[in-house]
Amino acid sequence: MLRINRAIYERIVAHARRDHPDEACGVVAGPEGTDRPERFIEMANAERSPTFYRFDSKEQLHVWREMDDRDEEPVVIYHSHTATEAYPSRTDISYASEPNAHYVLVSTRDSETEEFRSYRIVDEKVTEEPVEIVEGEYAA
C-alpha cells in the first residue's frame, strides 16, 4: 500500500494537469528504508511528449546524487498518461528500474476526474496496490 500525504498527492496531480498535453514526471523522495514519501521533486520530461516520458539524464543524476547525500531514496516515481488510463505501458514496465519504488500514474485524459493509481513493478511484473491519502503525516 502507498500511504501519501494529501499535499504531495495534490502536487503530483497539479503537475500532471499543468504539463498536459505532455506527460509530466517526477519523484517523491523519502528516508532510506522507510517507505515514506516526503520530499516532492518535480522533474522535466526531456521528451516533451504526450505519449512518452524520460527524465533528463543530467537532472536525474543531480536528483539521485542529492538523494544519496540526504540518505534518501526514490519512494515514488510518478508520471502521467494524457490519453489513456493510469496503467503502466509496456515501455513504462521495461524502464522500471527501482524495485522498491511505488510507480504512480495519473491520467489527465478527463479534466473532470482524477485517476491516481500506484503499482509495484519488479522484474516486469506489475502489481496494483491501494493508495491511502493521509492528512499531515509527511512533510511536503
RACORQUI-V235810 format. One record per residue. RES is the residue in three letters. SS is DSSP state (a for helix, b for strand, c for the rest). NEAR is the number of other ideal C-beta (glycine too) atoms within 10 Angstrom. Layout:
BEGIN
RES_SS_NEAR + RES_SS_NEAR
END
This chain:
BEGIN
MET_c_10 + LEU_b_22 + ARG_b_15 + ILE_b_25 + ASN_b_21 + ARG_a_14 + ALA_a_14 + ILE_a_21 + TYR_a_23 + GLU_a_14 + ARG_a_17 + ILE_a_24 + VAL_a_18 + ALA_a_13 + HIS_a_20 + ALA_a_28 + ARG_a_14 + ARG_a_12 + ASP_a_22 + HIS_c_17 + PRO_c_11 + ASP_c_20 + GLU_c_24 + ALA_c_25 + CYS_b_22 + GLY_b_25 + VAL_b_25 + VAL_b_29 + ALA_b_22 + GLY_b_20 + PRO_b_14 + GLU_c_13 + GLY_c_9 + THR_c_12 + ASP_c_15 + ARG_c_18 + PRO_c_28 + GLU_c_19 + ARG_b_19 + PHE_b_22 + ILE_b_16 + GLU_b_16 + MET_b_21 + ALA_c_17 + ASN_b_20 + ALA_c_16 + GLU_c_15 + ARG_c_12 + SER_c_13 + PRO_c_17 + THR_c_14 + PHE_c_16 + TYR_c_25 + ARG_c_18 + PHE_b_21 + ASP_c_15 + SER_a_9 + LYS_a_9 + GLU_a_13 + GLN_a_15 + LEU_a_11 + HIS_a_12 + VAL_a_19 + TRP_a_16 + ARG_a_10 + GLU_a_13 + MET_a_19 + ASP_a_11 + ASP_a_8 + ARG_c_12 + ASP_c_10 + GLU_b_22 + GLU_b_19 + PRO_b_21 + VAL_b_25 + VAL_b_25 + ILE_b_22 + TYR_b_30 + HIS_b_25 + SER_b_30 + HIS_b_23 + THR_c_18 + ALA_c_12 + THR_c_12 + GLU_c_10 + ALA_c_21 + TYR_c_15 + PRO_c_20 + SER_c_13 + ARG_a_8 + THR_a_12 + ASP_a_19 + ILE_a_16 + SER_a_11 + TYR_a_16 + ALA_c_20 + SER_c_9 + GLU_c_15 + PRO_c_9 + ASN_c_12 + ALA_c_23 + HIS_b_23 + TYR_b_23 + VAL_b_24 + LEU_b_24 + VAL_b_24 + SER_b_19 + THR_c_24 + ARG_c_14 + ASP_c_8 + SER_c_8 + GLU_c_4 + THR_c_9 + GLU_c_15 + GLU_b_18 + PHE_b_20 + ARG_b_18 + SER_b_21 + TYR_b_22 + ARG_b_16 + ILE_b_21 + VAL_b_13 + ASP_c_7 + GLU_c_10 + LYS_b_10 + VAL_b_14 + THR_b_9 + GLU_b_13 + GLU_b_13 + PRO_c_9 + VAL_b_15 + GLU_b_11 + ILE_b_15 + VAL_b_12 + GLU_c_7 + GLY_c_9 + GLU_c_14 + TYR_c_20 + ALA_c_13 + ALA_c_15
END
